[in-house]
Amino acid sequence: MQLIDTHSHLYEPEFDTDREEAFARAVDARVGRLLLPAIDSQSHGRLFDLCRRHPDRCIPMMGLHPTSVNDNPRWHEELDTVEEYLKNPPEGIARFCAVGEIGLDFYWSAKFRDEQTEAFRRQCRLAIEWGLPIAVHTRNAWPEMIAIVEEFRGSGLRGVFHAFSEDAATYEKLKACGDFLFGIGGVVTFKKSSLAETAREMEVADLVLETDCPYLTPAPHRGQRNESAYVVHICDKIAELKNTTPEAIAAATTANARRMFDLC
C-alpha cells in the first residue's frame, strides 16, 4: 500500500527540532510522496531546502497563500516572485507540481477581499498558462470561490480543493466546473464533523488524501501536532465510510493524485 500526502507543510517551524524524524515516520507509514504547497517568500528557503534533501519524495508547489496578501504592501511583488519561479525554478528544484497554495480566506478579515480575489485570479491564469493544477484554500469564502471557479469553466483550470469540508451540494457545484479533486484531511475523523456524511456521497475517483500538517490533526492524535505519517488514519476512515479496504482507498487516491499532479 502506497499513500500520497497531497498537502503537507513539513517545512514549517513546528518541525524544526525533528523534521527528518517526521519525514522518516512518513516513509515508514508508506507515504511515498509529500506534496508541499508554498505560502510566501518568507518560507521559500525552508520549502526548497526540504525538497532538495528529498527530491524523489518531496515535491514543491509555488503560489501565494491568501492570508499572505492581507495587510501586505508587497503582495504584487510576491506574485511576481511566484511567476518568476514558475518560469525559472531555483537551483536544485526540478519543477513545481502545482500553483498553490492559493485561494480566498475571509476568516480573519474581509478587508482584503478585493486584493485576495485579484491574487487568486492572477494565479489561476498562471496555472492555465503553465498547464499546472491549482491547490485551493477556501475559508469563509465558498460563495465567492464557486463564482470565480465558474468564471473559469472551460478554460482548462483544474486542481484540488484542499481541506474540503463542505456539503454535498457544494461538492457537486465544484465538480461541475471542470477537472477538480477534493482533498480530504483530518476533519473527516472528528466525531462531530459533518464531513463524514459528505464523504459517503462523494466518488472515490474525486478524492485525494492530505494532512495539512502541522494543522488539522486526525483522531486518534487530536490535540497533538499533525504530521504526514498520519495520512494513514484518513485513509482508514474513508475506507470505513465507503465499506471497503484501506488498500483500495490508498490505490484509488494515489492514482488520482498521480494523474492530477503528473507524478510518475
C-alpha positions in Angstrom: 0.0 0.0 0.0 1.4 3.4 -1.0 -0.1 6.7 0.0 0.5 10.3 -1.1 0.1 13.3 1.3 -1.1 15.9 -1.2 -0.8 18.8 1.2 2.0 18.9 3.8 3.8 21.8 5.5 6.6 19.7 6.8 9.0 22.6 6.2 7.3 24.8 8.7 9.0 25.8 12.0 6.8 23.4 14.0 9.1 20.7 12.7 12.5 22.4 13.2 13.5 20.1 16.0 12.6 16.8 14.3 11.9 17.3 10.6 14.0 14.4 9.4 12.4 12.1 12.0 8.9 13.2 11.0 9.9 12.6 7.4 11.2 9.1 8.3 7.9 8.3 10.1 6.0 9.2 7.0 8.2 6.9 4.8 7.7 4.1 7.4 3.9 4.7 7.2 4.2 4.1 3.4 3.7 7.7 2.4 5.6 7.7 -0.9 5.3 11.3 -1.8 4.7 14.6 0.1 3.4 17.5 -1.9 4.4 20.8 -0.3 2.4 23.9 -1.0 4.2 27.3 -0.8 3.0 30.1 1.5 5.0 33.2 0.7 8.7 34.3 0.2 9.4 34.1 4.0 9.1 30.3 3.9 10.6 29.6 0.4 14.0 28.8 1.8 12.7 26.1 4.2 10.5 24.7 1.4 13.3 24.4 -1.1 15.7 23.0 1.4 13.5 20.1 2.3 12.8 19.4 -1.4 16.5 19.4 -2.2 17.2 17.0 0.5 14.5 14.6 -0.6 13.9 15.3 -4.3 12.2 12.0 -5.1 9.7 12.2 -2.3 9.1 15.9 -1.5 7.6 17.8 -4.4 7.0 21.6 -4.2 4.2 23.8 -5.3 4.6 27.5 -5.9 2.0 30.1 -5.0 0.9 32.9 -2.7 -1.4 32.0 0.2 -4.4 34.3 0.5 -3.6 35.3 4.1 -0.2 36.4 2.9 -1.9 39.1 0.8 -3.6 40.6 3.9 -2.0 43.8 5.1 1.0 43.2 2.8 2.0 46.2 0.7 4.4 43.9 -1.2 1.8 41.3 -2.4 2.2 42.3 -6.0 5.9 41.7 -5.7 5.2 38.3 -4.1 3.1 37.4 -7.1 5.9 38.5 -9.4 8.2 36.1 -7.5 5.7 33.3 -8.0 5.6 33.9 -11.7 9.4 34.1 -11.9 9.9 30.8 -10.1 7.3 29.1 -12.3 9.3 30.3 -15.3 12.7 29.5 -13.7 12.7 27.1 -10.8 15.6 27.8 -8.3 18.7 25.6 -8.4 18.1 22.1 -7.2 14.3 22.2 -7.9 13.3 20.3 -11.0 9.8 21.5 -11.2 6.6 22.6 -9.3 3.7 20.2 -9.3 1.0 22.9 -8.9 0.2 26.5 -8.3 -0.5 26.6 -4.6 -1.5 27.2 -2.0 -3.8 29.9 -3.4 -7.4 30.9 -2.8 -9.6 33.0 -0.6 -9.7 33.3 3.2 -12.1 35.8 4.8 -12.0 34.2 8.2 -9.6 36.7 9.9 -10.8 39.7 7.9 -12.8 40.5 4.8 -11.0 43.8 4.5 -8.7 42.4 1.8 -11.4 40.7 -0.2 -10.5 42.6 -3.4 -6.8 42.0 -3.1 -7.2 38.3 -2.4 -9.6 37.9 -5.3 -7.2 39.7 -7.7 -4.3 37.5 -6.5 -6.3 34.3 -6.9 -7.5 35.1 -10.4 -3.9 36.0 -11.5 -2.6 32.7 -10.1 -5.4 30.8 -11.8 -4.3 32.3 -15.1 -0.7 31.4 -14.4 -1.8 27.8 -13.7 -3.6 27.7 -17.1 -0.5 29.2 -18.8 1.8 26.6 -17.4 -0.5 23.7 -17.6 -0.5 23.1 -13.9 -3.2 22.3 -11.4 -4.1 24.6 -8.5 -4.2 23.8 -4.8 -7.1 25.8 -3.5 -7.5 27.1 0.1 -11.0 28.4 0.9 -12.2 29.6 4.3 -15.4 31.6 5.0 -15.5 32.3 1.2 -17.2 29.5 -0.5 -19.9 31.5 -2.4 -17.1 33.8 -3.8 -14.9 30.8 -4.6 -17.7 29.0 -6.5 -18.4 32.1 -8.5 -14.8 32.6 -9.6 -14.2 28.9 -10.5 -17.4 29.1 -12.5 -15.9 32.0 -14.4 -13.0 29.8 -15.5 -15.2 26.9 -16.7 -13.9 25.6 -20.0 -10.6 27.4 -19.6 -8.6 24.3 -18.6 -8.4 25.3 -15.0 -8.1 22.2 -12.8 -6.9 21.2 -9.4 -7.7 20.2 -5.8 -9.9 21.9 -3.3 -7.7 21.5 -0.3 -9.1 20.7 3.2 -12.6 20.2 1.7 -15.2 20.0 4.4 -18.4 21.5 2.8 -21.7 19.8 2.0 -22.6 17.5 -0.9 -24.3 20.3 -2.8 -21.0 22.4 -2.8 -19.1 19.3 -4.0 -21.5 18.8 -6.9 -21.3 22.5 -7.9 -17.5 22.5 -7.9 -17.3 19.1 -9.6 -19.4 20.5 -12.5 -16.8 23.3 -13.1 -14.1 21.0 -14.6 -11.4 18.6 -13.6 -11.3 19.0 -9.8 -10.4 16.7 -7.0 -11.2 17.2 -3.3 -8.5 16.9 -0.5 -9.9 15.1 2.5 -8.0 15.6 5.7 -8.2 15.0 9.4 -11.6 16.7 9.8 -13.2 13.6 8.4 -12.1 11.7 11.6 -13.7 14.2 14.0 -16.7 12.8 15.9 -18.9 15.9 15.4 -17.8 16.6 11.8 -20.4 16.6 9.1 -17.7 15.8 6.5 -18.0 12.1 7.2 -21.6 12.1 5.8 -20.5 14.2 2.8 -17.6 11.9 2.1 -20.0 8.9 2.0 -21.7 10.7 -1.0 -18.5 11.6 -2.8 -17.0 9.4 -5.5 -13.6 7.9 -4.6 -12.5 8.9 -8.1 -12.8 12.5 -6.9 -10.7 12.2 -3.7 -7.1 12.7 -2.6 -5.7 12.4 0.9 -3.9 15.1 2.8 -2.8 16.1 6.3 -2.2 19.9 6.1 0.3 19.2 8.8 1.1 20.6 11.3 -2.6 21.5 11.4 -5.9 19.6 11.5 -4.6 16.6 13.3 -6.8 13.5 12.8 -8.1 11.2 15.5 -6.6 9.5 17.4 -3.9 12.2 17.7 -6.1 15.3 18.1 -4.6 17.9 20.3 -1.1 17.0 19.1 0.9 18.3 16.1 -0.1 16.8 12.9 2.4 15.1 10.6 2.4 13.4 7.2 2.5 9.9 8.7 -1.0 10.4 10.0 -2.5 10.4 6.5 -3.0 6.6 7.1 -5.7 7.5 9.6 -7.6 9.5 7.0 -7.3 6.6 4.6 -8.6 4.2 7.2 -11.6 6.5 7.9 -12.6 6.8 4.3 -12.3 3.1 3.8 -14.7 2.7 6.8 -17.2 5.2 5.3 -17.0 3.5 1.9 -17.2 0.0 3.3 -14.1 -1.1 1.6 -10.4 -1.7 2.4 -7.7 0.8 3.2 -5.7 -0.8 0.4 -8.5 0.0 -2.1 -8.7 3.7 -0.9 -4.9 4.0 -1.0 -4.7 2.7 -4.5 -7.5 4.9 -5.8 -6.5 8.2 -4.2 -2.8 7.6 -5.0 -3.8 7.1 -8.7 -5.9 10.3 -8.5 -3.0 12.3 -7.1 -0.5 10.9 -9.7 -2.8 11.9 -12.5 -3.6 15.4 -11.3 -0.1 16.3 -10.3 1.7 14.4 -13.1 3.6 12.2 -10.7 5.4 9.2 -12.1 
